[in-house]
Structures are given as C-alpha cells and as structure tokens.
Amino acid sequence: MPILMVNFVTCMASITFRFEQKNKEDLRVDVYLGESILDVAIENDIQLNHNCGGVCGCSTCHIYVESGEEFLPEMSDREEEYVDRARNPKYTSRLACQCKLEKLGNIIAVIPDQTGIIGH
C-alpha cells in the first residue's frame, strides 16, 4: 500500500522589532494569525512593559507600527484613549496588546525606549 505524504503549509507572518533603546539590534520573529504583538514580544524575551496584563487598561505596551498596519485590526475608541496617554504618541502609535494579526503579512514594530517606564 503506497504511503500518502501530505505537505502541511504553516500560515505564518513575521514581525520585525526595532528598538529606540541604544545598542539593541532589530529582531525578526515569526507570528501566527491571532497572536498579538505583545504576546510575541513576551514569548521572545523582548522587554515591552504591560502593566494591565494586556487588556487595554493602560498605555505601557505602546509601540509604533512602522509598516504592516493593514494586517492588524483598526484601532478601537478605547485603544485610542490610552494611546493618547502614552509617552510621545505619534500617528503610528498602537497598543501592542490590541494588535492581533488578522491577515498574513509582515509588520515592523518599533518599541519605544523602556528604560524610563515603571512596570513589568
């Protein structure tokens, strides 16, 4: 009886983390649909504070999405309120806990310098 080989294609995308903090090199990691940028950062030992535990209750996981915004959900009103409270918000500001990959693609996320943020 012949053996049927099935080739499973893993649906993945990537996030390239860039850091404002000096002496930190870019890091590219794979991400699955439905994962948040915060979860991916935590899984890869990337320091990104998240005082509320990732429930859109603070602004400590503030990031800048340099490219790939089209692969993420639109910003909710609640997220926008907290982004407005973040340090140095920009037009590209998002909360990493709310950025869950909805479509396959590549994202570049810039993590602001974490040294002046009190949190975990």
MOPAC internal coordinates of N, CA, C and O (Angstrom, degrees):
PM7 1SCF
backbone

  N    0.0000 0     0.00 0     0.00 0    0    0    0
  C    1.4493 1     0.00 0     0.00 0    1    0    0
  C    1.5366 1   108.33 1     0.00 0    2    1    0
  O    1.2310 1   119.52 1   -52.98 1    3    2    1
  N    1.3540 1   118.53 1   127.02 1    3    2    1
  C    1.4662 1   120.38 1  -178.94 1    5    3    2
  C    1.5266 1   111.50 1   -70.19 1    6    5    3
  O    1.2310 1   121.56 1   -30.45 1    7    6    5
  N    1.3083 1   114.62 1   149.55 1    7    6    5
  C    1.4644 1   121.21 1   177.95 1    9    7    6
  C    1.5271 1   107.85 1   -93.01 1   10    9    7
  O    1.2310 1   121.23 1   -50.86 1   11   10    9
  N    1.3083 1   115.25 1   129.14 1   11   10    9
  C    1.4575 1   121.50 1   179.23 1   13   11   10
  C    1.5203 1   108.40 1   -92.53 1   14   13   11
  O    1.2310 1   120.92 1   -59.77 1   15   14   13
  N    1.3015 1   115.85 1   120.23 1   15   14   13
  C    1.4631 1   120.71 1   178.46 1   17   15   14
  C    1.5188 1   108.13 1   -97.52 1   18   17   15
  O    1.2310 1   120.83 1   -51.26 1   19   18   17
  N    1.2962 1   116.02 1   128.74 1   19   18   17
  C    1.4580 1   121.52 1   179.06 1   21   19   18
  C    1.5195 1   107.99 1  -111.79 1   22   21   19
  O    1.2310 1   121.08 1   -49.72 1   23   22   21
  N    1.2916 1   115.54 1   130.28 1   23   22   21
  C    1.4544 1   120.54 1   177.88 1   25   23   22
  C    1.5278 1   108.39 1   -99.56 1   26   25   23
  O    1.2310 1   120.96 1   -71.41 1   27   26   25
  N    1.3254 1   115.77 1   108.59 1   27   26   25
  C    1.4582 1   120.09 1   178.68 1   29   27   26
  C    1.5181 1   108.54 1   -87.32 1   30   29   27
  O    1.2310 1   120.69 1   -50.93 1   31   30   29
  N    1.3014 1   116.29 1   129.07 1   31   30   29
  C    1.4489 1   121.37 1   177.63 1   33   31   30
  C    1.5185 1   108.01 1   -96.86 1   34   33   31
  O    1.2310 1   120.99 1   -58.21 1   35   34   33
  N    1.2980 1   115.72 1   121.79 1   35   34   33
  C    1.4481 1   120.01 1   178.44 1   37   35   34
  C    1.5231 1   108.47 1   -84.37 1   38   37   35
  O    1.2310 1   121.15 1   -54.87 1   39   38   37
  N    1.2972 1   115.40 1   125.13 1   39   38   37
  C    1.4665 1   120.40 1  -179.25 1   41   39   38
  C    1.5228 1   108.85 1   -85.99 1   42   41   39
  O    1.2310 1   121.63 1   -75.70 1   43   42   41
  N    1.3065 1   114.49 1   104.30 1   43   42   41
  C    1.4608 1   118.99 1  -177.92 1   45   43   42
  C    1.5158 1   110.68 1  -133.70 1   46   45   43
  O    1.2310 1   122.31 1   -18.06 1   47   46   45
  N    1.2647 1   113.17 1   161.94 1   47   46   45
  C    1.4551 1   121.84 1   174.84 1   49   47   46
  C    1.5260 1   105.76 1  -134.91 1   50   49   47
  O    1.2310 1   120.37 1     9.94 1   51   50   49
  N    1.3170 1   116.91 1  -170.06 1   51   50   49
  C    1.4562 1   118.03 1   179.01 1   53   51   50
  C    1.5182 1   110.64 1  -141.37 1   54   53   51
  O    1.2310 1   122.20 1   -23.75 1   55   54   53
  N    1.3225 1   113.40 1   156.25 1   55   54   53
  C    1.4525 1   121.64 1   171.92 1   57   55   54
  C    1.5192 1   106.43 1  -123.89 1   58   57   55
  O    1.2310 1   121.35 1   -51.14 1   59   58   57
  N    1.3027 1   115.03 1   128.86 1   59   58   57
  C    1.4606 1   119.83 1   171.33 1   61   59   58
  C    1.5140 1   106.49 1  -101.69 1   62   61   59
  O    1.2310 1   121.37 1   -61.81 1   63   62   61
  N    1.3255 1   114.99 1   118.19 1   63   62   61
  C    1.4590 1   120.39 1   177.44 1   65   63   62
  C    1.5252 1   108.40 1   -91.14 1   66   65   63
  O    1.2310 1   121.12 1   -51.45 1   67   66   65
  N    1.3135 1   115.46 1   128.55 1   67   66   65
  C    1.4588 1   122.60 1   172.64 1   69   67   66
  C    1.5231 1   106.39 1  -114.82 1   70   69   67
  O    1.2310 1   120.82 1   -27.93 1   71   70   69
  N    1.3072 1   116.04 1   152.07 1   71   70   69
  C    1.4581 1   120.54 1  -172.90 1   73   71   70
  C    1.5209 1   111.14 1  -126.46 1   74   73   71
  O    1.2310 1   120.90 1   -46.83 1   75   74   73
  N    1.3318 1   115.89 1   133.17 1   75   74   73
  C    1.4555 1   120.15 1   172.86 1   77   75   74
  C    1.5197 1   110.62 1   -73.57 1   78   77   75
  O    1.2310 1   120.82 1   152.07 1   79   78   77
  N    1.3153 1   116.04 1   -27.93 1   79   78   77
  C    1.4559 1   121.43 1  -179.77 1   81   79   78
  C    1.5278 1   109.50 1   -63.91 1   82   81   79
  O    1.2310 1   120.56 1   -47.17 1   83   82   81
  N    1.3124 1   116.53 1   132.83 1   83   82   81
  C    1.4584 1   121.27 1  -176.71 1   85   83   82
  C    1.5332 1   111.21 1   -65.19 1   86   85   83
  O    1.2310 1   121.22 1   -27.16 1   87   86   85
  N    1.3116 1   115.28 1   152.84 1   87   86   85
  C    1.4665 1   124.01 1   176.75 1   89   87   86
  C    1.5245 1   114.00 1    67.03 1   90   89   87
  O    1.2310 1   119.59 1  -158.94 1   91   90   89
  N    1.3233 1   118.39 1    21.06 1   91   90   89
  C    1.4606 1   121.64 1   174.69 1   93   91   90
  C    1.5164 1   107.72 1  -114.52 1   94   93   91
  O    1.2310 1   121.01 1   -54.64 1   95   94   93
  N    1.3329 1   115.68 1   125.36 1   95   94   93
  C    1.4566 1   120.73 1  -179.41 1   97   95   94
  C    1.5212 1   110.64 1   -86.85 1   98   97   95
  O    1.2310 1   121.17 1   -24.72 1   99   98   97
  N    1.3200 1   115.36 1   155.28 1   99   98   97
  C    1.4623 1   120.88 1   175.65 1  101   99   98
  C    1.5229 1   109.25 1   -57.33 1  102  101   99
  O    1.2310 1   121.24 1   -31.22 1  103  102  101
  N    1.3262 1   115.24 1   148.78 1  103  102  101
  C    1.4562 1   120.82 1   178.05 1  105  103  102
  C    1.5213 1   108.78 1  -135.21 1  106  105  103
  O    1.2310 1   120.40 1   -56.38 1  107  106  105
  N    1.3295 1   116.83 1   123.62 1  107  106  105
  C    1.4711 1   122.04 1   178.67 1  109  107  106
  C    1.5182 1   108.57 1  -103.38 1  110  109  107
  O    1.2310 1   120.75 1   -52.21 1  111  110  109
  N    1.3488 1   116.18 1   127.79 1  111  110  109
  C    1.4635 1   121.18 1   179.37 1  113  111  110
  C    1.5271 1   109.78 1  -132.32 1  114  113  111
  O    1.2310 1   121.32 1   -26.06 1  115  114  113
  N    1.3218 1   115.08 1   153.94 1  115  114  113
  C    1.4550 1   120.73 1   177.20 1  117  115  114
  C    1.5202 1   110.07 1   -81.42 1  118  117  115
  O    1.2310 1   121.27 1   -28.73 1  119  118  117
  N    1.3184 1   115.17 1   151.27 1  119  118  117
  C    1.4663 1   121.27 1  -179.15 1  121  119  118
  C    1.5229 1   108.50 1  -142.59 1  122  121  119
  O    1.2310 1   120.65 1   -35.24 1  123  122  121
  N    1.3118 1   116.37 1   144.76 1  123  122  121
  C    1.4601 1   122.79 1   177.99 1  125  123  122
  C    1.5280 1   109.99 1   -98.90 1  126  125  123
  O    1.2310 1   120.69 1   -23.44 1  127  126  125
  N    1.2990 1   116.29 1   156.56 1  127  126  125
  C    1.4631 1   120.50 1   173.87 1  129  127  126
  C    1.5208 1   109.40 1   -53.99 1  130  129  127
  O    1.2310 1   120.54 1   -41.20 1  131  130  129
  N    1.3112 1   116.58 1   138.80 1  131  130  129
  C    1.4568 1   121.73 1   177.25 1  133  131  130
  C    1.5149 1   114.71 1    90.47 1  134  133  131
  O    1.2310 1   119.79 1   165.89 1  135  134  133
  N    1.3313 1   118.01 1   -14.11 1  135  134  133
  C    1.4618 1   119.88 1   178.67 1  137  135  134
  C    1.5272 1   109.58 1   -80.45 1  138  137  135
  O    1.2310 1   120.96 1   -34.52 1  139  138  137
  N    1.3247 1   115.77 1   145.48 1  139  138  137
  C    1.4602 1   119.81 1   176.95 1  141  139  138
  C    1.5281 1   109.35 1   -91.81 1  142  141  139
  O    1.2310 1   121.14 1   -23.53 1  143  142  141
  N    1.3123 1   115.43 1   156.47 1  143  142  141
  C    1.4596 1   119.98 1   177.05 1  145  143  142
  C    1.5201 1   110.10 1   -61.37 1  146  145  143
  O    1.2310 1   119.89 1   144.00 1  147  146  145
  N    1.3294 1   117.81 1   -36.00 1  147  146  145
  C    1.4590 1   121.02 1   177.38 1  149  147  146
  C    1.5267 1   110.68 1   -62.45 1  150  149  147
  O    1.2310 1   119.83 1   132.32 1  151  150  149
  N    1.3312 1   117.94 1   -47.68 1  151  150  149
  C    1.4643 1   120.97 1   179.67 1  153  151  150
  C    1.5249 1   111.40 1   -59.35 1  154  153  151
  O    1.2310 1   120.70 1   138.01 1  155  154  153
  N    1.3223 1   116.27 1   -41.99 1  155  154  153
  C    1.4643 1   120.63 1  -179.87 1  157  155  154
  C    1.5284 1   110.00 1   -65.28 1  158  157  155
  O    1.2310 1   120.19 1   139.23 1  159  158  157
  N    1.3215 1   117.24 1   -40.77 1  159  158  157
  C    1.4650 1   120.56 1   178.03 1  161  159  158
  C    1.5295 1   110.38 1   -61.49 1  162  161  159
  O    1.2310 1   120.36 1   132.89 1  163  162  161
  N    1.3261 1   116.92 1   -47.11 1  163  162  161
  C    1.4648 1   120.89 1  -179.61 1  165  163  162
  C    1.5272 1   110.56 1   -61.74 1  166  165  163
  O    1.2310 1   120.04 1   134.25 1  167  166  165
  N    1.3334 1   117.53 1   -45.75 1  167  166  165
  C    1.4732 1   122.06 1  -179.28 1  169  167  166
  C    1.5209 1   112.37 1   -61.26 1  170  169  167
  O    1.2310 1   120.17 1   155.49 1  171  170  169
  N    1.3261 1   117.27 1   -24.51 1  171  170  169
  C    1.4579 1   121.34 1  -176.95 1  173  171  170
  C    1.5307 1   112.75 1  -108.86 1  174  173  171
  O    1.2310 1   120.58 1  -159.40 1  175  174  173
  N    1.3357 1   116.49 1    20.60 1  175  174  173
  C    1.4636 1   122.99 1   176.53 1  177  175  174
  C    1.5235 1   113.61 1    55.30 1  178  177  175
  O    1.2310 1   120.93 1  -142.09 1  179  178  177
  N    1.3204 1   115.83 1    37.91 1  179  178  177
  C    1.4550 1   121.77 1   176.46 1  181  179  178
  C    1.5178 1   107.77 1   -96.51 1  182  181  179
  O    1.2310 1   120.54 1   -55.41 1  183  182  181
  N    1.3157 1   116.58 1   124.59 1  183  182  181
  C    1.4596 1   119.68 1  -178.84 1  185  183  182
  C    1.5214 1   110.01 1   -70.00 1  186  185  183
  O    1.2310 1   121.44 1   -67.09 1  187  186  185
  N    1.3101 1   114.85 1   112.91 1  187  186  185
  C    1.4600 1   122.88 1   173.93 1  189  187  186
  C    1.5197 1   105.97 1  -145.56 1  190  189  187
  O    1.2310 1   121.17 1   -73.19 1  191  190  189
  N    1.3231 1   115.37 1   106.81 1  191  190  189
  C    1.4588 1   119.88 1  -176.25 1  193  191  190
  C    1.5239 1   111.09 1   -59.90 1  194  193  191
  O    1.2310 1   121.27 1   -29.73 1  195  194  193
  N    1.3332 1   115.18 1   150.27 1  195  194  193
  C    1.4746 1   121.55 1  -177.26 1  197  195  194
  C    1.5249 1   108.61 1  -157.35 1  198  197  195
  O    1.2310 1   121.11 1  -109.78 1  199  198  197
  N    1.3244 1   115.49 1    70.22 1  199  198  197
  C    1.4590 1   121.22 1  -172.89 1  201  199  198
  C    1.5180 1   114.80 1   -60.31 1  202  201  199
  O    1.2310 1   119.29 1   148.05 1  203  202  201
  N    1.3255 1   118.95 1   -31.95 1  203  202  201
  C    1.4696 1   120.49 1  -176.61 1  205  203  202
  C    1.5236 1   112.09 1   -87.97 1  206  205  203
  O    1.2310 1   120.31 1   178.70 1  207  206  205
  N    1.3192 1   117.01 1    -1.30 1  207  206  205
  C    1.4690 1   119.51 1  -179.71 1  209  207  206
  C    1.5177 1   112.84 1    83.34 1  210  209  207
  O    1.2310 1   119.88 1  -165.85 1  211  210  209
  N    1.2943 1   117.84 1    14.15 1  211  210  209
  C    1.4626 1   120.90 1   175.81 1  213  211  210
  C    1.5101 1   115.33 1    85.04 1  214  213  211
  O    1.2310 1   120.14 1  -147.09 1  215  214  213
  N    1.3333 1   117.34 1    32.91 1  215  214  213
  C    1.4684 1   120.65 1  -178.27 1  217  215  214
  C    1.5280 1   112.97 1  -115.43 1  218  217  215
  O    1.2310 1   120.33 1  -159.17 1  219  218  217
  N    1.3177 1   116.97 1    20.83 1  219  218  217
  C    1.4715 1   122.23 1   179.64 1  221  219  218
  C    1.5286 1   110.61 1    60.60 1  222  221  219
  O    1.2310 1   121.45 1  -131.78 1  223  222  221
  N    1.3473 1   114.84 1    48.22 1  223  222  221
  C    1.4499 1   119.87 1   179.55 1  225  223  222
  C    1.5227 1   113.33 1  -120.30 1  226  225  223
  O    1.2310 1   120.36 1  -172.61 1  227  226  225
  N    1.3335 1   116.92 1     7.39 1  227  226  225
  C    1.4590 1   121.14 1   177.87 1  229  227  226
  C    1.5341 1   107.84 1  -158.58 1  230  229  227
  O    1.2310 1   120.40 1    10.63 1  231  230  229
  N    1.3207 1   116.83 1  -169.37 1  231  230  229
  C    1.4645 1   118.74 1   179.68 1  233  231  230
  C    1.5288 1   112.28 1  -125.70 1  234  233  231
  O    1.2310 1   119.97 1  -163.82 1  235  234  233
  N    1.3328 1   117.67 1    16.18 1  235  234  233
  C    1.4630 1   119.49 1  -174.58 1  237  235  234
  C    1.5292 1   113.79 1   -72.19 1  238  237  235
  O    1.2310 1   119.01 1   160.87 1  239  238  237
  N    1.3273 1   119.50 1   -19.13 1  239  238  237
  C    1.4732 1   120.91 1   177.86 1  241  239  238
  C    1.5343 1   111.09 1   -95.44 1  242  241  239
  O    1.2310 1   121.10 1  -154.62 1  243  242  241
  N    1.3135 1   115.50 1    25.38 1  243  242  241
  C    1.4599 1   122.92 1   179.61 1  245  243  242
  C    1.5312 1   110.49 1   -60.17 1  246  245  243
  O    1.2310 1   120.75 1   -47.48 1  247  246  245
  N    1.3327 1   116.17 1   132.52 1  247  246  245
  C    1.4643 1   123.55 1   176.69 1  249  247  246
  C    1.5225 1   109.08 1  -136.99 1  250  249  247
  O    1.2310 1   121.10 1    -6.96 1  251  250  249
  N    1.3209 1   115.50 1   173.04 1  251  250  249
  C    1.4616 1   121.98 1   171.39 1  253  251  250
  C    1.5277 1   107.10 1  -115.70 1  254  253  251
  O    1.2310 1   120.17 1   -54.73 1  255  254  253
  N    1.3147 1   117.28 1   125.27 1  255  254  253
  C    1.4649 1   121.19 1   176.68 1  257  255  254
  C    1.5245 1   106.37 1   -91.57 1  258  257  255
  O    1.2310 1   121.37 1   -77.81 1  259  258  257
  N    1.3260 1   114.99 1   102.19 1  259  258  257
  C    1.4617 1   121.28 1  -176.26 1  261  259  258
  C    1.5248 1   111.75 1   -74.59 1  262  261  259
  O    1.2310 1   120.50 1   144.88 1  263  262  261
  N    1.3308 1   116.66 1   -35.12 1  263  262  261
  C    1.4657 1   120.80 1   173.87 1  265  263  262
  C    1.5192 1   109.21 1  -157.10 1  266  265  263
  O    1.2310 1   121.02 1   -24.24 1  267  266  265
  N    1.3319 1   115.66 1   155.76 1  267  266  265
  C    1.4576 1   121.26 1   179.84 1  269  267  266
  C    1.5166 1   114.61 1    97.12 1  270  269  267
  O    1.2310 1   120.13 1  -168.33 1  271  270  269
  N    1.3109 1   117.36 1    11.67 1  271  270  269
  C    1.4762 1   121.56 1   179.45 1  273  271  270
  C    1.5269 1   111.59 1   -54.23 1  274  273  271
  O    1.2310 1   120.28 1   148.60 1  275  274  273
  N    1.3265 1   117.07 1   -31.40 1  275  274  273
  C    1.4684 1   121.33 1  -177.08 1  277  275  274
  C    1.5320 1   112.95 1   -68.34 1  278  277  275
  O    1.2310 1   119.84 1   168.25 1  279  278  277
  N    1.3313 1   117.90 1   -11.75 1  279  278  277
  C    1.4589 1   121.48 1   179.39 1  281  279  278
  C    1.5313 1   112.00 1   -95.21 1  282  281  279
  O    1.2310 1   121.10 1  -179.53 1  283  282  281
  N    1.3288 1   115.50 1     0.47 1  283  282  281
  C    1.4697 1   122.12 1  -176.50 1  285  283  282
  C    1.5233 1   110.03 1  -115.33 1  286  285  283
  O    1.2310 1   120.17 1   -19.75 1  287  286  285
  N    1.3396 1   117.28 1   160.25 1  287  286  285
  C    1.4673 1   119.11 1   177.29 1  289  287  286
  C    1.5270 1   110.30 1   -68.90 1  290  289  287
  O    1.2310 1   121.40 1   -21.50 1  291  290  289
  N    1.3090 1   114.94 1   158.50 1  291  290  289
  C    1.4652 1   119.49 1   175.12 1  293  291  290
  C    1.5202 1   109.24 1   -65.13 1  294  293  291
  O    1.2310 1   121.42 1   -26.46 1  295  294  293
  N    1.3160 1   114.89 1   153.54 1  295  294  293
  C    1.4525 1   120.21 1   179.14 1  297  295  294
  C    1.5288 1   109.83 1   -71.01 1  298  297  295
  O    1.2310 1   120.88 1   -49.45 1  299  298  297
  N    1.3262 1   115.92 1   130.55 1  299  298  297
  C    1.4693 1   120.22 1   177.26 1  301  299  298
  C    1.5306 1   109.00 1   -80.63 1  302  301  299
  O    1.2310 1   121.08 1   -14.50 1  303  302  301
  N    1.3279 1   115.55 1   165.50 1  303  302  301
  C    1.4660 1   120.44 1   177.66 1  305  303  302
  C    1.5275 1   110.62 1   -60.42 1  306  305  303
  O    1.2310 1   120.74 1   139.86 1  307  306  305
  N    1.3250 1   116.18 1   -40.14 1  307  306  305
  C    1.4717 1   120.33 1  -179.54 1  309  307  306
  C    1.5263 1   110.65 1   -63.79 1  310  309  307
  O    1.2310 1   120.80 1   133.98 1  311  310  309
  N    1.3369 1   116.07 1   -46.02 1  311  310  309
  C    1.4683 1   118.96 1   178.46 1  313  311  310
  C    1.5270 1   110.28 1   -60.20 1  314  313  311
  O    1.2310 1   120.77 1   137.88 1  315  314  313
  N    1.3149 1   116.13 1   -42.12 1  315  314  313
  C    1.4626 1   120.43 1  -179.25 1  317  315  314
  C    1.5324 1   111.42 1   -59.96 1  318  317  315
  O    1.2310 1   120.33 1   141.12 1  319  318  317
  N    1.3388 1   116.97 1   -38.88 1  319  318  317
  C    1.4624 1   121.04 1   177.69 1  321  319  318
  C    1.5246 1   111.18 1   -59.83 1  322  321  319
  O    1.2310 1   120.63 1   136.36 1  323  322  321
  N    1.3419 1   116.39 1   -43.64 1  323  322  321
  C    1.4599 1   119.89 1  -178.78 1  325  323  322
  C    1.5276 1   111.75 1   -75.28 1  326  325  323
  O    1.2310 1   119.57 1   145.55 1  327  326  325
  N    1.3063 1   118.42 1   -34.45 1  327  326  325
  C    1.4689 1   121.07 1   176.39 1  329  327  326
  C    1.5266 1   109.38 1   -61.31 1  330  329  327
  O    1.2310 1   120.35 1   141.52 1  331  330  329
  N    1.3174 1   116.94 1   -38.48 1  331  330  329
  C    1.4633 1   120.60 1   178.76 1  333  331  330
  C    1.5274 1   112.06 1   -61.95 1  334  333  331
  O    1.2310 1   120.01 1   156.54 1  335  334  333
  N    1.3373 1   117.59 1   -23.46 1  335  334  333
  C    1.4709 1   122.58 1  -179.78 1  337  335  334
  C    1.5314 1   112.47 1   -90.98 1  338  337  335
  O    1.2310 1   119.90 1   171.64 1  339  338  337
  N    1.3176 1   117.80 1    -8.36 1  339  338  337
  C    1.4633 1   122.11 1  -176.92 1  341  339  338
  C    1.5206 1   111.15 1   -69.64 1  342  341  339
  O    1.2310 1   121.25 1   -20.28 1  343  342  341
  N    1.3339 1   115.22 1   159.72 1  343  342  341
  C    1.4645 1   119.73 1   174.16 1  345  343  342
  C    1.5242 1   109.08 1   -71.19 1  346  345  343
  O    1.2310 1   120.10 1   -48.57 1  347  346  345
  N    1.2961 1   117.41 1   131.43 1  347  346  345
  C    1.4595 1   124.09 1   176.21 1  349  347  346
  C    1.5322 1   114.18 1    50.91 1  350  349  347
  O    1.2310 1   119.68 1  -125.31 1  351  350  349
  N    1.3309 1   118.22 1    54.69 1  351  350  349
  C    1.4668 1   118.60 1   177.98 1  353  351  350
  C    1.5272 1   111.11 1   -66.68 1  354  353  351
  O    1.2310 1   121.56 1   -32.36 1  355  354  353
  N    1.3135 1   114.61 1   147.64 1  355  354  353
  C    1.4699 1   122.34 1   178.31 1  357  355  354
  C    1.5211 1   107.81 1  -130.55 1  358  357  355
  O    1.2310 1   121.34 1    -4.49 1  359  358  357
  N    1.3010 1   115.04 1   175.51 1  359  358  357
  C    1.4627 1   121.17 1   177.75 1  361  359  358
  C    1.5287 1   111.26 1   -59.05 1  362  361  359
  O    1.2310 1   119.95 1   150.65 1  363  362  361
  N    1.3227 1   117.71 1   -29.35 1  363  362  361
  C    1.4708 1   122.59 1  -177.53 1  365  363  362
  C    1.5280 1   113.28 1   -93.39 1  366  365  363
  O    1.2310 1   119.91 1  -172.34 1  367  366  365
  N    1.3184 1   117.77 1     7.66 1  367  366  365
  C    1.4654 1   121.59 1  -177.16 1  369  367  366
  C    1.5232 1   112.11 1   -68.82 1  370  369  367
  O    1.2310 1   121.45 1   -39.51 1  371  370  369
  N    1.3152 1   114.83 1   140.49 1  371  370  369
  C    1.4699 1   123.10 1   174.11 1  373  371  370
  C    1.5215 1   108.03 1  -146.63 1  374  373  371
  O    1.2310 1   120.70 1   -11.84 1  375  374  373
  N    1.3229 1   116.26 1   168.16 1  375  374  373
  C    1.4578 1   121.94 1   169.71 1  377  375  374
  C    1.5179 1   107.14 1   -99.50 1  378  377  375
  O    1.2310 1   120.34 1   -53.73 1  379  378  377
  N    1.3151 1   116.96 1   126.27 1  379  378  377
  C    1.4658 1   121.49 1  -175.73 1  381  379  378
  C    1.5260 1   112.00 1   -60.87 1  382  381  379
  O    1.2310 1   119.94 1   150.65 1  383  382  381
  N    1.3264 1   117.71 1   -29.35 1  383  382  381
  C    1.4711 1   120.36 1  -179.52 1  385  383  382
  C    1.5247 1   111.97 1   -69.76 1  386  385  383
  O    1.2310 1   120.14 1   159.25 1  387  386  385
  N    1.3269 1   117.34 1   -20.75 1  387  386  385
  C    1.4633 1   121.30 1  -177.99 1  389  387  386
  C    1.5268 1   112.80 1  -100.17 1  390  389  387
  O    1.2310 1   120.55 1   176.78 1  391  390  389
  N    1.3006 1   116.56 1    -3.22 1  391  390  389
  C    1.4719 1   121.61 1  -178.47 1  393  391  390
  C    1.5203 1   110.12 1   -95.85 1  394  393  391
  O    1.2310 1   120.81 1   -96.07 1  395  394  393
  N    1.3251 1   116.06 1    83.93 1  395  394  393
  C    1.4643 1   121.80 1   178.34 1  397  395  394
  C    1.5219 1   108.54 1  -100.18 1  398  397  395
  O    1.2310 1   121.01 1   -52.16 1  399  398  397
  N    1.3134 1   115.68 1   127.84 1  399  398  397
  C    1.4517 1   120.94 1  -177.32 1  401  399  398
  C    1.5286 1   110.70 1   -60.53 1  402  401  399
  O    1.2310 1   120.87 1   -61.92 1  403  402  401
  N    1.3433 1   115.93 1   118.08 1  403  402  401
  C    1.4644 1   121.70 1  -179.92 1  405  403  402
  C    1.5218 1   112.83 1  -100.43 1  406  405  403
  O    1.2310 1   120.60 1   153.72 1  407  406  405
  N    1.3312 1   116.45 1   -26.28 1  407  406  405
  C    1.4611 1   121.94 1  -178.39 1  409  407  406
  C    1.5200 1   107.78 1  -136.69 1  410  409  407
  O    1.2310 1   120.89 1   -28.41 1  411  410  409
  N    1.3291 1   115.91 1   151.59 1  411  410  409
  C    1.4532 1   119.73 1   178.50 1  413  411  410
  C    1.5150 1   110.51 1   -67.61 1  414  413  411
  O    1.2310 1   121.04 1   -46.70 1  415  414  413
  N    1.2966 1   115.61 1   133.30 1  415  414  413
  C    1.4495 1   121.12 1   179.03 1  417  415  414
  C    1.5108 1   110.14 1   175.18 1  418  417  415
  O    1.2310 1   121.02 1     2.50 1  419  418  417
  N    1.2909 1   115.65 1  -177.50 1  419  418  417
  C    1.4570 1   121.41 1  -179.41 1  421  419  418
  C    1.5185 1   109.82 1  -115.58 1  422  421  419
  O    1.2310 1   121.70 1   -45.27 1  423  422  421
  N    1.3102 1   114.35 1   134.73 1  423  422  421
  C    1.4576 1   121.88 1  -174.74 1  425  423  422
  C    1.5257 1   108.73 1  -119.87 1  426  425  423
  O    1.2310 1   120.72 1   -37.55 1  427  426  425
  N    1.3085 1   116.22 1   142.45 1  427  426  425
  C    1.4589 1   121.07 1   169.84 1  429  427  426
  C    1.5242 1   106.70 1  -115.11 1  430  429  427
  O    1.2310 1   121.20 1   -61.31 1  431  430  429
  N    1.3349 1   115.30 1   118.69 1  431  430  429
  C    1.4600 1   121.85 1  -178.88 1  433  431  430
  C    1.5252 1   109.00 1  -117.53 1  434  433  431
  O    1.2310 1   120.84 1   -51.75 1  435  434  433
  N    1.3137 1   116.00 1   128.25 1  435  434  433
  C    1.4574 1   121.25 1   178.29 1  437  435  434
  C    1.5171 1   108.10 1  -101.14 1  438  437  435
  O    1.2310 1   121.09 1   -53.38 1  439  438  437
  N    1.3355 1   115.53 1   126.62 1  439  438  437
  C    1.4542 1   120.92 1   179.80 1  441  439  438
  C    1.5221 1   108.06 1   -97.95 1  442  441  439
  O    1.2310 1   120.37 1   -60.77 1  443  442  441
  N    1.3445 1   116.89 1   119.23 1  443  442  441
  C    1.4632 1   119.94 1   177.27 1  445  443  442
  C    1.5267 1   110.60 1   -60.02 1  446  445  443
  O    1.2310 1   120.90 1   -22.77 1  447  446  445
  N    1.3103 1   115.88 1   157.23 1  447  446  445
  C    1.4577 1   121.43 1   178.34 1  449  447  446
  C    1.5275 1   109.38 1   -54.52 1  450  449  447
  O    1.2310 1   120.58 1   -57.15 1  451  450  449
  N    1.3254 1   116.50 1   122.85 1  451  450  449
  C    1.4638 1   121.99 1  -175.68 1  453  451  450
  C    1.5240 1   113.13 1   -91.72 1  454  453  451
  O    1.2310 1   120.14 1   175.06 1  455  454  453
  N    1.3238 1   117.34 1    -4.94 1  455  454  453
  C    1.4704 1   119.62 1  -173.32 1  457  455  454
  C    1.5281 1   113.47 1   -66.14 1  458  457  455
  O    1.2310 1   119.25 1   153.96 1  459  458  457
  N    1.3254 1   119.03 1   -26.04 1  459  458  457
  C    1.4592 1   120.59 1  -178.70 1  461  459  458
  C    1.5181 1   113.70 1   -97.57 1  462  461  459
  O    1.2310 1   120.25 1  -172.57 1  463  462  461
  N    1.3282 1   117.13 1     7.43 1  463  462  461
  C    1.4650 1   120.96 1  -177.45 1  465  463  462
  C    1.5173 1   109.11 1  -102.77 1  466  465  463
  O    1.2310 1   120.90 1   -53.18 1  467  466  465
  N    1.3161 1   115.88 1   126.82 1  467  466  465
  C    1.4591 1   120.30 1   176.52 1  469  467  466
  C    1.5080 1   107.48 1   -88.09 1  470  469  467
  O    1.2310 1   120.45 1   -56.45 1  471  470  469
  N    1.2994 1   116.74 1   123.55 1  471  470  469
  C    1.4559 1   120.12 1  -179.33 1  473  471  470
  C    1.4943 1   111.99 1   162.32 1  474  473  471
  O    1.2310 1   122.08 1    13.10 1  475  474  473
  N    1.3143 1   113.62 1  -166.90 1  475  474  473
  C    1.4728 1   120.21 1   178.72 1  477  475  474
  C    1.4997 1   109.62 1  -133.03 1  478  477  475
  O    1.2310 1   120.10 1   180.00 1  479  478  477

